[in-house]
């Protein structure tokens, strides 16, 4: 394998490892921040007066409890179209604010995973194109011997090159006797 390809493979492996670690850390930090609860549980908590602050962001609702409960101090839920929610929050004295809906942008790993098949196909295509260009223009010459290419690069072997080697002389005498 070419040394450049080895370096590229090492860098690709390191990139995948870093992305996996980053994804693992970012997902665990998000799950620690807030617990998902059902919308009905959220409404019950509002009715009991145990919710102190709510942020409405499109259909996503995040908030904090007045006291830490069994599920922690914060929560997250998704709301259906409920026109009475704002009135209920106002009546119960819950501090609430509204923000524009966040665009659910894919993470970097999601983008890489969605593009991986296309990049793999491009890599295979480049591999086959390089195979077709190597050696005498034959397509798919995977098993082609490169011995001929090596001897042409090194030059031809003459009798002067093997003058002191007795084995080469004996082999040549054998060939001459066979041809007679």
C-alpha positions in Angstrom: 0.0 0.0 0.0 1.3 3.4 -0.8 2.5 5.5 2.1 0.2 8.4 1.2 -2.8 6.0 1.4 -1.6 4.7 4.8 -1.4 8.3 6.1 -4.8 9.1 4.8 -6.3 5.9 6.4 -4.7 6.8 9.8 -6.1 10.4 9.6 -9.5 9.1 8.6 -9.5 6.6 11.5 -8.5 9.4 13.9 -11.3 11.7 12.6 -13.9 9.0 13.0 -12.7 8.3 16.6 -12.8 12.0 17.5 -16.3 12.3 16.0 -17.5 9.3 17.9 -16.1 10.6 21.2 -17.6 14.1 20.6 -21.0 12.6 19.8 -20.9 10.4 22.9 -20.0 13.4 25.1 -22.5 15.8 23.6 -25.3 13.2 23.9 -24.6 12.5 27.5 -24.5 16.2 28.5 -27.9 16.7 26.8 -29.5 13.9 28.7 -28.1 15.1 32.0 -29.5 18.6 31.5 -33.2 17.6 31.4 -35.5 14.6 31.5 -38.2 14.0 29.0 -41.6 13.8 30.5 -45.1 13.3 29.1 -47.2 16.3 28.3 -49.8 15.1 30.8 -47.1 14.9 33.6 -46.2 18.5 32.7 -49.8 19.6 33.0 -50.2 17.9 36.4 -47.0 19.6 37.7 -48.4 22.9 36.6 -51.7 22.3 38.3 -49.8 21.3 41.5 -47.7 24.5 41.4 -44.4 22.7 41.3 -43.2 24.3 38.0 -41.2 27.5 38.5 -40.1 28.5 34.9 -41.1 27.4 31.4 -39.6 28.2 28.0 -41.9 27.6 25.0 -39.9 27.0 21.8 -42.2 26.0 19.0 -43.7 22.7 20.2 -40.8 22.1 22.5 -41.3 23.0 26.2 -38.4 23.1 28.6 -38.6 24.2 32.2 -37.5 23.8 35.8 -39.2 22.5 38.9 -39.5 24.6 42.1 -38.0 21.7 44.1 -35.8 18.9 42.9 -38.0 15.8 42.3 -37.3 12.2 41.5 -36.5 13.1 37.9 -34.2 16.1 38.7 -34.6 19.8 38.6 -35.4 20.3 34.9 -37.7 18.7 32.3 -38.5 18.7 28.6 -41.6 17.8 26.7 -43.4 18.4 23.5 -46.8 20.0 23.3 -49.7 19.5 21.0 -51.6 22.4 19.7 -53.0 23.6 23.1 -54.4 27.1 23.0 -55.2 27.1 26.8 -51.6 26.4 27.8 -50.5 30.1 28.1 -53.6 30.9 30.1 -53.0 28.0 32.5 -49.4 29.0 33.0 -50.5 32.6 33.7 -53.2 31.5 36.2 -50.8 29.3 38.1 -48.1 32.0 38.4 -45.5 30.2 36.3 -42.7 32.4 34.9 -42.7 31.6 31.1 -41.2 33.0 28.0 -41.5 32.1 24.3 -38.7 31.8 21.8 -38.7 31.1 18.1 -38.6 27.4 17.1 -35.0 26.2 16.8 -34.0 24.7 13.4 -33.2 21.0 14.1 -29.8 21.0 12.5 -28.2 17.7 12.1 -25.1 16.9 14.0 -21.8 16.6 12.2 -21.9 12.8 12.6 -25.4 12.7 11.1 -24.2 14.6 8.1 -21.1 12.3 7.7 -23.3 9.2 8.0 -25.7 10.4 5.4 -22.8 11.3 3.0 -20.8 8.1 3.7 -22.4 5.9 1.0 -21.9 8.6 -1.7 -18.2 9.1 -0.7 -17.7 5.3 -0.7 -19.1 5.0 -4.2 -16.9 7.9 -5.4 -13.9 6.1 -3.8 -14.7 2.8 -5.5 -15.1 4.7 -8.8 -11.7 6.4 -8.4 -10.1 3.0 -7.6 -11.5 1.4 -10.8 -10.5 4.4 -12.9 -6.9 4.0 -11.6 -7.0 0.3 -12.3 -8.0 0.9 -15.9 -5.2 3.4 -16.5 -2.5 1.1 -15.2 -0.5 -1.1 -17.5 -1.3 -1.6 -21.2 -4.8 0.0 -20.8 -6.5 -3.2 -19.8 -9.5 -2.7 -17.6 -9.7 -4.7 -14.4 -6.1 -5.9 -14.7 -6.0 -6.9 -11.0 -3.9 -10.1 -11.3 -1.5 -8.8 -13.9 2.1 -9.7 -13.2 4.4 -6.7 -12.8 7.6 -8.7 -13.3 8.0 -7.4 -16.8 7.8 -3.9 -15.5 10.4 -4.5 -12.9 13.0 -6.0 -15.4 12.5 -3.2 -17.8 13.2 -0.7 -15.1 16.4 -2.4 -13.9 17.7 -3.0 -17.4 18.8 -6.2 -19.2 21.2 -8.7 -17.6 24.3 -9.3 -19.8 27.0 -12.0 -19.7 29.4 -9.5 -18.2 27.1 -9.0 -15.2 27.2 -12.7 -14.4 30.8 -13.4 -15.5 32.1 -14.6 -12.1 29.1 -16.7 -11.1 29.7 -20.3 -11.7 26.0 -21.3 -11.3 24.9 -19.0 -14.1 27.6 -20.5 -16.4 26.4 -24.0 -15.5 22.8 -23.1 -16.2 23.7 -21.6 -19.5 25.6 -24.7 -20.5 22.6 -26.8 -19.7 20.4 -24.7 -21.9 22.9 -24.9 -24.8 23.1 -28.7 -24.5 19.3 -28.9 -24.5 19.0 -26.8 -27.6 21.5 -29.0 -29.6 
